Amino acid sequence: MPGSRTGTAAVDVDARAILKRAARRLFAERGFRNVTVRDIAAAAGQRNHGAVGYYFATKEALAREILIDGARVIEARRRRLLEDFDARASPPTMRELIGAIIMPSAELAADDGDDAPYFSRFLLDLSSNHPAMIMEALEGRWNIGYQRCLQLLRPLMPQLTAPERNRRFVFMNAFHGAILAQRETLLADRSRGHPIWQSPTTLEDIVETTTAMLSAPRPAK
């Protein structure tokens, strides 16, 4: 019956969402390599341990979908910021461009639908241990806004050579990945307060620190 097929489809959508939410939390807390499909099914309340295989085929495909879900939201936010910059008479400052890189990722937790955020920790684990998975998932499609930010930043760093600018960008990514993951971990800890990370100015300070990193003079020889 059509109604039953519709009902089944809705159940499938719900099951996929629950599995993704459970997997994202486990990947963030334990690392992708240390989580099994049985762990994910159990955390999602699925009695059938083959649920991940049924809905996603493999653990890798599930992680890829979680990554693309987050990257899609980040990319959309970042492009809106860039469109706002383009609509102005004055070009964006270095600080504004760095904010466009950091804020869409840092604020992703608001869309997670979880009691605690997990995406930054999940992304840090993949970046550190499975970088090829990220490159394959993004396919040059979900980081266009990020690449545009780098393009606009380069002329604002005239004190550096091209290799030095690229090196600073690598440092920036490592700094952002680690500090946003640490912030996420501590904000998820409800056992005590974390005034540094709960401060409304913390993200702005991260932006300021990164601005100082990119605008610093060339290393002494």
Secondary structure, 3 states (H helix, E strand, C coil): CHHHHHHHHHHHHHHHHHHHHHHHHHHHHHCHHHCCHHHHHHHCCCCCCCHHHHHHCCHHHHHHHHHHHHHHHHHHHHHHHHHHHHCCCCCCCHHHHHHHHHHHHHCHHHHCCCCCCCHHHHHHHHHHHCHHHHHHHHCCCCCHHHHHHHHHHHHHCCCCCHHHHHHHHHHHHHHHHHHHHHHHHHHCCCCCCCHHHHCCCHHHHHHHHHHHHHHCCCCCC
